[in-house]
Amino acid sequence: MIRVENLSKHFIRQASGRWQRGKGEVVQAVKDISFCAEDGQITGLLGANGAGKTTTLRMIGALLKQDGGHILVDGVAVQAGQQATQAQMGVLSDARGLYPRLSARENIVYYGVLHGMSREQAHQRVDVLAEVLELKPILERRCDGFSQGEKMKTALARALVHDPKNIILDEPTNGLDVLATRALREFLRWLRSPAGGSKCIIFSTHIMQEVERLCDHVVVVAHGKTVAQGSVAALLSQVGATDFEDAFVKLAFDQSAEPSIQTRSAA
Ligand SMILES: Nc1ncnc2c1ncn2[C@@H]1O[C@H](COP(=O)(O)OP(=O)(O)OP(=O)(O)O)[C@@H](O)[C@H]1O
């Protein structure tokens, strides 16, 4: 189970103009995000571009340190850069970061070994994941020159190689064709089921269909804040809509617009 409470994070974006030296824009990427992702459920973070989804997932994956708030993974506090929660976490972040000179198989096995698997175990797991994610045709090819979808499938397999209990996926269907998207959806449903290990799965998206088809719990994020959460049915009834896209637009955009960017002297 992953519990996120009152998470916040800002970035300083340096101004580039000659007369702006020393000034910076404060980008409050995440202002106040709270939700709970249960085991055996798929939780979707749904929000417009720039809403703060990636930043939130990177903090949960211990890739970024939060300014405020708490993240508990199975009761253990997440600390950026520390190993405590990472062993049981599979993270597909926006930076796919594959080694171009290694084959898809080598990239995945390498991560498995880093997670403490023997090479034999890691190779066995690659064969299982290659079947499910339809990776077989590219498994022995160097990643250099891979298409977006091929990179995505390889990065997904790499994130899941150590069979983590908690799975964090940032826009996992980005670049996948319709068959690969369907295969991934099926796989996520299986991972959520008792047979697949009742994993705790969080993913971000702005695709409504994906949320409607997959999510048990939806967290709507706007301007860095949680503005609504619940099942698809609960969110529909909250705003009296029958179409989920209409519900999302009401929930995410009917908020009074709050700027995320302010100019100030950079510290
Ligand atoms: N390293 C950074 N430096 C400066 N600003 C950043 C940085 N990372 C994110 N931001 C800003 O924080 C805000 C939230 O970004 P984030 O990537 O979390 O949004 P998102 O919901 O994932 O968007 P998208 O759906 O477009 O991927 C945006 O305004 C973005 O420009």
The ligand as an SDF file (V2000), in Angstrom:
LIG
                    3D

 31 33  0  0  0  0  0  0  0  0999 V2000
   13.0590   19.9600  -13.3030 N   0  0  0  0  0  0  0  0  0  0  0  0
   12.1370   20.9070  -13.4570 C   0  0  0  0  0  0  0  0  0  0  0  0
   12.4940   22.2100  -13.4670 N   0  0  0  0  0  0  0  0  0  0  0  0
   11.5490   23.1790  -13.6100 C   0  0  0  0  0  0  0  0  0  0  0  0
   10.2390   22.9400  -13.7300 N   0  0  0  0  0  0  0  0  0  0  0  0
    9.8220   21.6710  -13.7230 C   0  0  0  0  0  0  0  0  0  0  0  0
   10.7500   20.5760  -13.5960 C   0  0  0  0  0  0  0  0  0  0  0  0
   10.0280   19.4020  -13.6120 N   0  0  0  0  0  0  0  0  0  0  0  0
    8.7430   19.7600  -13.7670 C   0  0  0  0  0  0  0  0  0  0  0  0
    8.6110   21.0980  -13.8260 N   0  0  0  0  0  0  0  0  0  0  0  0
    7.3600   21.8590  -13.9760 C   0  0  0  0  0  0  0  0  0  0  0  0
    6.4460   21.4020  -12.9770 O   0  0  0  0  0  0  0  0  0  0  0  0
    5.1280   21.3590  -13.4920 C   0  0  0  0  0  0  0  0  0  0  0  0
    4.5690   19.9380  -13.3300 C   0  0  0  0  0  0  0  0  0  0  0  0
    5.3010   19.0860  -14.2070 O   0  0  0  0  0  0  0  0  0  0  0  0
    4.9970   17.5270  -14.3180 P   0  0  0  0  0  0  0  0  0  0  0  0
    5.9840   16.9740  -15.3030 O   0  0  0  0  0  0  0  0  0  0  0  0
    4.9730   16.9300  -12.9710 O   0  0  0  0  0  0  0  0  0  0  0  0
    3.5240   17.5110  -14.9320 O   0  0  0  0  0  0  0  0  0  0  0  0
    2.6820   16.3320  -15.5760 P   0  0  0  0  0  0  0  0  0  0  0  0
    1.3390   16.3530  -14.9250 O   0  0  0  0  0  0  0  0  0  0  0  0
    3.4310   15.0510  -15.5190 O   0  0  0  0  0  0  0  0  0  0  0  0
    2.5400   16.8260  -17.0910 O   0  0  0  0  0  0  0  0  0  0  0  0
    2.4690   16.0100  -18.4760 P   0  0  0  0  0  0  0  0  0  0  0  0
    1.1350   15.3270  -18.5250 O   0  0  0  0  0  0  0  0  0  0  0  0
    2.5840   17.1070  -19.5060 O   0  0  0  0  0  0  0  0  0  0  0  0
    3.6250   15.0420  -18.5280 O   0  0  0  0  0  0  0  0  0  0  0  0
    5.2090   21.8310  -14.9330 C   0  0  0  0  0  0  0  0  0  0  0  0
    4.8860   23.2010  -14.9590 O   0  0  0  0  0  0  0  0  0  0  0  0
    6.6710   21.6080  -15.3010 C   0  0  0  0  0  0  0  0  0  0  0  0
    7.0980   22.5020  -16.2960 O   0  0  0  0  0  0  0  0  0  0  0  0
  1  2  1  0
  2  3  1  0
  2  7  2  0
  3  4  2  0
  4  5  1  0
  5  6  2  0
  6  7  1  0
  6 10  1  0
  7  8  1  0
  8  9  2  0
  9 10  1  0
 10 11  1  0
 11 12  1  0
 11 30  1  0
 12 13  1  0
 13 14  1  0
 13 28  1  0
 14 15  1  0
 15 16  1  0
 16 17  2  0
 16 18  1  0
 16 19  1  0
 19 20  1  0
 20 21  2  0
 20 22  1  0
 20 23  1  0
 23 24  1  0
 24 25  2  0
 24 26  1  0
 24 27  1  0
 28 29  1  0
 28 30  1  0
 30 31  1  0
M  END
$$$$
